[in-house]
């Protein structure tokens, strides 16, 4: 699938249409298969994540039809599988419980407002080129957030798995306390459905695949069979629950009547109030949804030697969420596991997503009525098994080993999410990692350097055997020179110069300086003046192109003149030798 | 005055004592002279800045005795002249007007709390090594803040210069409006004192020096005569005002009775409430005072080939302000103009400051009673002429030309101070410059590089005539690799690799990378893996020492092995040639 082949110019804005124009029949068949496999995974997930968000199960299905088709048309990723995702779902519930209280109508319209607002925010970020704001969620913080949210989600599902009632607004501690005090109200039949479903789902993964491959099946086929487990489970457990009348006889909570078909498009949520109150959670849902989607999309695109356009994705995901609101659905994003399944099942274009959406629509039209007896405990089991994969303490260990600061930020995010909820946890992590970065850049590394052997390369005198010259000091500044480190750089340069007993020539090797702001320029100008007054010379070497562009015309460069600005440290040495003659 | 000469070890913590131990008689005489010159400048300033802070004039004198001696003992700067400063004074008044209303006792105790709190905060910063926090005030923001505060101070003094009453809590606009509507209440005699004093003070600067040098005096002597102008002005105007009974006859506002002597040390301010309310303004007074002091101290120390220790200065200025509170005085800091005068008058050690303090104490003991008839308009004129030097629009032009972002932050700070007061203005500026920095580092420069001529130096292929090789891509990353730019770096590297049609070897030149955080490491690891899967190799070159230390033992370095990590880009080329054979 090479870029830039024939077709009218506007086609390149719609990768799906361009792909279809040149698609071979084989591609279409592959996409159809991949879309079907993804649908089998998506349908139970959609029901379960709606439940996780505190919404009626059909809202998850609505989120998996029209939004999926809109993303397929607009998105720049060929394989991203959009739909409800667990982390966004729990953020929806965290935002709506205080917002709507016990009013289901207000709760539902709140969910639509969240979809519309998060979509609008993504569109605004696309228009204002503010996609870089989402980069302030670091990998460790995102991983910590996901782990924390997954653990919290598992906690929220314990009530559904056991039948023990837990107040909806409870945090992690509250849930555990309610389970403990309410253990007498444990519903054994509910527990059986829940534990049975969990066992089956876990078994359907690695153990089943191993068994089937040992029985002679191909690894891929074995994996595909395992992936049908959630759907088979939904069907079997519904049949079991209906035939035993589990709800009537034992009080097992079931999904209940799900309306047939898809709702008419509607803008009635625009009349609701509370937009301002939901702005902050909508912003976080938008950012987390976007960050998750773009990272999956990028990873998969690079494997296929394709590009994903981050700005384009803002536009696509923004539109998708606005459409979700109009289609009566919860916020959507690209799911990691789902996209991997889609990719591995052979999806080559977003046609696969269209096929997925059509299957979900079919399910909504024909089969939802049959699911009334589906035990909620089974959906809870699907949620727990799905999010359990998101719990990643190995990543915490990895961060901690590589970088204590990042590890601490990650641990604080996990703890923050569990102790203070998803929003606060995310803000704690993002704030900490920002502070850490500022702290680091405010104390840059400055090395006195010398020539390595007879190469033209200059390195730290403390780390390498290097050659130095009398009355000549070479220093390398290893950081962008900006206000927060300018005072420290100034002190350190001055200290090195005083220690070297005011050498005749001082060369600053600027290979590590990507930018000099006004404060940094002031430091360099003050240094040049002070050295000049004491009869010494300041030289600059290896100044990067963009930095030199900016320095051109400043008093600093005028004062130094071309004789004291050098392409490389090596040429500086030669030039200083000539100057001294 | 060389470092590290004889004496017991603890002496090095008290530069003044060490200096005294080895001081010659000539030094002592020079310091005595410089201290006297500085005192002549300081006494009128101390009275005026106390007035500016809304405090009785003697509070300025108290701030110039004990605190000055404590700084002389503890400070690491030899020539910094500590005492009341204009900008801190106006910050005190901004903080105390809403705090104390019309209760003078509460106003005074509030000032002591501000001294104590700002001192305690500086001490805490010294203890916790948090001096770097003050670096977040960039030069443009500091300059904008000073200009804005100076303009605001000039506005506040217009009432004193004209006799037109203005409500104390008025902002810049309110002051101008009150002057306009109250112009009928202009007091001509007050205006005469004010304008006369201003004319005399401005004339005593450059014009007088020029005249005296033309008459044959040495430039230095001429300058010294000019510097006595404020003191002569205070004496003459007091005599004039007293002999005409300006207060009784024309209603010219005068200073009134100033109590003799210095107050007993006291901790009674500890009993006051309101510490928490004054915490934020105290923090800003501490930061601004420290930043001003350390920058003057550093500039002057480097001229004398000495070092100033920023942490030590935190300790010294912190102790000085705590002592100020106990001595019944307003917050103090190192003054720029005053320190320059002290330095130029030949101060060589902090003995000069001790002499200054003794002169001020003498004035407080003997002469304050004589100043009752001193018109406040004269002090207002001293303030206006002193702060007028701080107004610096040339710096705004300089910043704007060099860096639009810094210029905008500076302009916003000036506007913020004038429109919303000193504290808000400072926060606007600091916030903007931080956002700007984050925005910049989030979009790093990445250059495809090649070899310059037959040197070992590699530069941007778009800017220099360089040599490149088939199936080999060299890229230089020009920024610390951290979470906020990791997604962008990943996209750009991937795009370059896709454009170069998946070259066999990809070399990342890391000379511009001072730090790699966990997110950055993830990007590099993902890139190495993806390249490996496609049959290509990732190489690193010119990795800085501290970065390499951290990378050692990571999966990335294990995967690459020593064959794919090179000292320089030049050696990488040679090694790749060998690998391909």
Interface residues (C-beta under 8 A of the other chain):
Chain A: X132 X134 X135 X136 X137 X138 X139 X140 X141 X294 X295 X298 X299 X302 X303 X305 X306 X307 X308 X310 X398 X399 X402 X403 X405 X406 X407 X433 X434 X437 X438 X439 X440 X441 X442 X443 X444 X445 X447 X452 X455 X456 X457 X459 X460 X463 X478 X479 X480 X482 X483 X484 X485 X486 X487 X488 X490 X491 X494 X495 X498 X502 X511 X512 X513 X514 X515 X517 X518 X519 X521 X522 X526 X530 X533 X534 X542 X544 X545 X546 X550 X554 X567 X568 X570 X571
Chain B: X132 X134 X135 X136 X137 X138 X139 X140 X141 X294 X295 X298 X299 X302 X303 X305 X306 X307 X308 X310 X398 X399 X402 X403 X405 X406 X407 X433 X434 X437 X438 X439 X440 X441 X442 X443 X444 X445 X447 X452 X455 X456 X457 X459 X460 X463 X478 X479 X480 X482 X483 X484 X485 X486 X487 X488 X490 X491 X494 X495 X498 X502 X511 X512 X513 X514 X515 X517 X518 X519 X521 X522 X526 X530 X533 X534 X542 X544 X545 X546 X550 X554 X567 X568 X570 X571
